[in-house]
Amino acid sequence: MERTGKRMKLSWGRFRVDIKNKFFKQKQVEWHPTLLDVPAKTKFDYKVTNLNGGPQPPSPYDKQYKKTTFKGGATAGQLTTVGMQQTFALGERLRRSYVEEANFLSPTFKPAEVFIRSSNIFRNLESTRCVLAGLYQQQKEGPVVIVTDEASSEILYPNMRNCQRLKCLTRQKSKDAQQQPGISDDLKKIKKKMGIDGDESVDFFVLLDNIFAEQVHNLPSCPVLKKFQGTVERRSVDSMLFLLEESSREVLKMSVGLLLSALQKNIKAAINPSTPSEKARKLILYASHDSTLIPLLLALGTFDHKWPPYAADVTLELYQHRQSKEWFVRMSYRGEEKVVKGCRAGLCPLEEFLKVLSQYSVSPEEYNNLCSKT
């Protein structure tokens, strides 16, 4: 890939899918199992392992989802046909960029070129399958392996299971957010108009989940939610910013610090590969969640104060100048170049980019210390 004398060396991608549908006690729309039909073009066989190549860890989240069946018969936490089409379209966009235009990735999947990691949640694994099917048009020259981690040590989302302090802060600040002027008033007003009991645990995140899921599937939506959609979206962002920004950098560090640390390691391995496998790798793909993308975008100074839609993606591209051999990083969000804070332009010198990451990245030891603070 040419860009004023530069060539791409490695690309990272992160995308989100969260059609999980938490429902509160109101008249539910019907979610039929036919909404989960798999389009033929998205099929792509894959194997799931743990980080060391062993058996796939158990998924406590999927176990919990299976306990909830919606009106119509579908169970909670599933990737729908629409979600499969959206993530397939993302894969096709990546194909246009990195295969057809840049001639950077091979047109067929090659295991040596790609590292794939997903949170160990079935809808995320299935979303990854669809992205790969779109990217490689179902063509492969070897097995597709997606690696996952135990829920207790996952870094692809803010992990309340292994960070007690993050769990406590989030729980308390979620309550505090609902008491903030404006947020509190709007929530009470909407709950009252929907006929939801004042004591029932409903927040703007739950309301936004329902709006997005029903709209994207062209299902009948609650008239009150339709009327107040702009308010729900704005207050969801306000609430998330309250959770992440008000208590210094520590919450961001506990939310995405380990992920940023992994990114730093990936970059260092790419610019100075010590093994043939590192030298051959061209793409590192992470499948994460909206709860990951928002703190990530905040840490990079590129959050646009809009909730990430389904299949939203962040890409980071590593370039080396052909003459000077200097390294640069380019960031894009949903296909559009962004200027990372602390960088002078979209194509950011690597040293400046790493300086931004270092403000929020943490080692496992630092993470444990943060999480164990009282």
DACORJO-V230858 format. One record per residue. N is the residue number from 1. SS is DSSP state (@ for helix, = for strand, . for the rest). PSI is psi in degrees with one decimal (NA if undefined). NEAR is the number of other C-alpha atoms within 10 Angstrom. Layout:
N:SS:PSI:NEAR, N:SS:PSI:NEAR
This chain:
1:.:121.9:17, 2:=:138.0:13, 3:=:97.6:12, 4:.:55.7:8, 5:.:12.2:12, 6:=:154.9:19, 7:=:142.0:19, 8:=:138.5:21, 9:=:-34.0:19, 10:=:147.3:25, 11:=:139.4:23, 12:=:143.6:20, 13:=:141.5:20, 14:=:136.5:22, 15:=:163.5:28, 16:=:146.1:24, 17:.:125.0:26, 18:.:48.5:22, 19:.:81.4:22, 20:.:-21.9:17, 21:.:85.3:20, 22:.:125.3:17, 23:.:140.3:16, 24:.:175.7:15, 25:.:86.6:10, 26:.:177.8:10, 27:.:117.1:9, 28:.:147.5:15, 29:.:166.1:15, 30:.:128.9:14, 31:.:97.2:20, 32:=:149.3:13, 33:@:-22.1:14, 34:@:-20.4:12, 35:@:-6.7:15, 36:@:7.2:17, 37:.:140.0:12, 38:.:115.5:17, 39:.:137.5:13, 40:@:-37.3:7, 41:@:-17.5:14, 42:@:-2.4:24, 43:.:134.9:18, 44:.:109.3:20, 45:.:140.7:13, 46:.:161.6:14, 47:=:142.5:12, 48:=:131.3:19, 49:=:171.0:17, 50:.:-176.9:18, 51:.:-22.2:15, 52:.:9.9:10, 53:.:3.6:12, 54:.:-168.1:10, 55:=:150.9:13, 56:.:132.2:18, 57:.:159.1:16, 58:.:154.5:14, 59:.:102.4:15, 60:@:-28.6:13, 61:@:-45.4:13, 62:@:-37.2:16, 63:@:-40.2:12, 64:@:-41.9:11, 65:@:-38.9:15, 66:.:-15.2:13, 67:.:-11.8:9, 68:.:121.1:14, 69:=:127.0:13, 70:.:163.3:17, 71:.:126.8:13, 72:.:-25.0:13, 73:=:-15.3:13, 74:.:144.9:19, 75:=:161.0:19, 76:.:159.9:20, 77:.:19.4:23, 78:.:151.2:23, 79:.:124.7:22, 80:.:172.0:24, 81:@:-42.4:16, 82:@:-42.6:19, 83:@:-38.9:25, 84:@:-40.6:27, 85:@:-38.2:20, 86:@:-43.9:20, 87:@:-30.0:29, 88:@:-42.3:27, 89:@:-37.2:19, 90:@:-44.4:24, 91:@:-39.9:24, 92:@:-37.4:21, 93:@:-41.1:18, 94:@:-35.3:22, 95:@:-44.3:24, 96:@:-41.4:14, 97:@:-47.5:17, 98:@:-17.1:20, 99:@:-56.0:19, 100:@:-45.7:14, 101:@:-45.8:11, 102:.:-18.4:15, 103:.:41.3:14, 104:.:-51.9:20, 105:.:153.0:24, 106:.:148.7:16, 107:.:-16.9:16, 108:.:151.4:17, 109:=:128.2:21, 110:.:119.1:18, 111:.:-34.9:16, 112:.:-23.5:16, 113:.:-22.2:17, 114:=:133.8:19, 115:=:130.0:18, 116:=:127.1:18, 117:=:138.1:24, 118:=:154.1:26, 119:.:151.3:23, 120:.:61.2:28, 121:.:131.5:21, 122:@:-42.8:16, 123:@:-30.4:21, 124:@:-39.7:25, 125:@:-42.2:24, 126:@:-35.7:25, 127:@:-40.8:28, 128:@:-42.4:29, 129:@:-45.6:24, 130:@:-39.4:30, 131:@:-45.7:30, 132:@:-37.2:31, 133:@:-39.5:26, 134:@:-39.8:26, 135:@:-40.3:28, 136:@:7.0:22, 137:.:41.4:21, 138:.:16.4:17, 139:.:131.2:15, 140:=:154.1:18, 141:.:28.0:10, 142:.:174.0:11, 143:.:142.9:12, 144:.:116.6:20, 145:=:126.0:18, 146:=:123.6:25, 147:=:147.6:24, 148:.:170.5:25, 149:.:166.1:21, 150:.:147.1:16, 151:@:-31.2:21, 152:@:-16.3:12, 153:@:18.1:12, 154:.:138.6:19, 155:.:-0.4:22, 156:.:3.7:25, 157:.:158.5:21, 158:.:118.5:24, 159:.:101.5:18, 160:.:-15.9:21, 161:.:-32.3:12, 162:.:5.9:17, 163:.:88.8:21, 164:@:-36.4:17, 165:@:-40.6:18, 166:@:-40.2:24, 167:@:-47.2:16, 168:@:-43.9:13, 169:@:-43.7:16, 170:@:-43.2:19, 171:@:-46.5:14, 172:@:-43.4:12, 173:@:-26.0:19, 174:@:-41.0:16, 175:@:-43.2:14, 176:@:-38.3:14, 177:@:-40.3:22, 178:.:-12.5:19, 179:.:-2.7:13, 180:.:140.0:13, 181:.:137.6:9, 182:.:-61.3:13, 183:@:-49.0:20, 184:@:-47.0:15, 185:@:-45.5:12, 186:@:-39.2:17, 187:@:-44.7:20, 188:@:-42.3:18, 189:@:-45.9:12, 190:@:-43.4:19, 191:@:-40.4:19, 192:@:-45.0:12, 193:@:-26.8:11, 194:@:-6.8:14, 195:.:25.5:11, 196:.:131.9:16, 197:.:136.8:12, 198:.:-26.3:12, 199:.:-10.3:7, 200:.:136.4:10, 201:.:94.2:9, 202:.:128.5:18, 203:.:179.0:22, 204:@:-29.2:23, 205:@:-42.5:17, 206:@:-43.8:16, 207:@:-42.4:22, 208:@:-40.4:23, 209:@:-46.9:17, 210:@:-43.6:21, 211:@:-52.5:21, 212:@:-46.6:19, 213:@:-43.5:21, 214:@:-40.2:19, 215:@:-46.0:12, 216:@:-21.9:12, 217:.:9.9:14, 218:.:40.0:9, 219:.:152.7:13, 220:.:132.0:13, 221:.:157.0:16, 222:.:126.1:16, 223:@:-36.6:11, 224:@:-42.7:12, 225:@:-37.8:19, 226:@:-46.0:14, 227:@:-39.3:11, 228:.:22.1:12, 229:@:-44.9:16, 230:@:-40.9:12, 231:@:-43.8:18, 232:@:-44.8:24, 233:@:-46.1:21, 234:@:-43.7:16, 235:@:-28.1:23, 236:@:-43.3:22, 237:@:-44.3:19, 238:@:-43.0:18, 239:@:-42.4:22, 240:@:-40.9:21, 241:@:-35.9:16, 242:@:-40.4:17, 243:@:-39.1:21, 244:@:-28.8:22, 245:@:-26.3:14, 246:.:-21.4:11, 247:.:53.4:12, 248:.:-159.3:9, 249:.:-7.8:14, 250:@:-39.1:17, 251:@:-40.7:23, 252:@:-40.0:23, 253:@:-41.9:26, 254:@:-24.0:28, 255:@:-46.9:28, 256:@:8.8:26, 257:@:-42.3:28, 258:@:-35.2:23, 259:@:-42.6:23, 260:@:-34.8:23, 261:@:-41.1:18, 262:@:-38.8:15, 263:@:-43.1:18, 264:@:-43.9:17, 265:@:-40.6:11, 266:@:-42.6:17, 267:@:-45.6:20, 268:@:-36.4:11, 269:@:-33.6:14, 270:@:-37.3:18, 271:@:-16.3:16, 272:.:66.3:11, 273:.:131.0:15, 274:.:-8.2:11, 275:.:154.8:9, 276:@:-33.8:9, 277:@:-38.6:10, 278:@:-36.4:16, 279:@:-33.8:17, 280:@:-23.1:16, 281:.:132.1:20, 282:.:-24.3:21, 283:=:131.6:20, 284:=:120.1:19, 285:=:123.8:20, 286:=:132.3:23, 287:=:115.8:28, 288:=:-147.7:28, 289:.:168.6:24, 290:@:-32.4:20, 291:@:-12.2:18, 292:@:-44.4:20, 293:@:-39.8:24, 294:@:-52.2:25, 295:@:-31.7:25, 296:@:-47.2:23, 297:@:-37.0:16, 298:@:-44.2:18, 299:@:-33.4:23, 300:.:-3.2:21, 301:.:28.5:15, 302:.:13.6:17, 303:.:130.2:18, 304:.:11.6:10, 305:.:26.4:16, 306:.:139.0:12, 307:.:131.9:18, 308:.:127.7:21, 309:.:170.9:13, 310:.:142.0:20, 311:.:19.6:27, 312:.:145.4:20, 313:=:147.7:24, 314:=:129.8:22, 315:=:140.7:20, 316:=:123.3:18, 317:=:135.6:19, 318:=:125.4:24, 319:=:152.2:27, 320:=:130.5:21, 321:=:131.8:16, 322:.:-38.1:13, 323:.:-54.8:8, 324:.:-18.1:9, 325:.:12.1:11, 326:.:154.2:13, 327:=:146.2:20, 328:=:155.7:21, 329:=:136.9:24, 330:=:129.1:22, 331:=:140.3:24, 332:=:148.0:18, 333:=:120.7:20, 334:.:38.2:16, 335:.:-0.8:15, 336:=:132.2:9, 337:=:137.5:16, 338:=:152.3:19, 339:.:114.0:17, 340:.:140.7:25, 341:.:138.6:17, 342:.:-8.8:13, 343:.:148.9:18, 344:.:-20.7:11, 345:.:175.6:13, 346:.:-38.6:16, 347:=:103.9:21, 348:=:129.3:22, 349:=:137.6:19, 350:@:-39.7:19, 351:@:-40.4:13, 352:@:-40.1:16, 353:@:-43.6:21, 354:@:-30.6:17, 355:@:-38.6:12, 356:@:-47.0:18, 357:@:-38.2:18, 358:@:-18.4:13, 359:.:-25.1:15, 360:.:-15.3:23, 361:.:146.7:25, 362:.:148.4:21, 363:.:163.9:14, 364:@:-37.4:12, 365:@:-45.9:9, 366:@:-39.6:15, 367:@:-47.3:19, 368:@:-38.3:16, 369:@:-43.2:11, 370:@:-43.4:19, 371:@:-20.5:21, 372:@:-0.7:13, 373:.:147.3:10, 374:.:NA:6
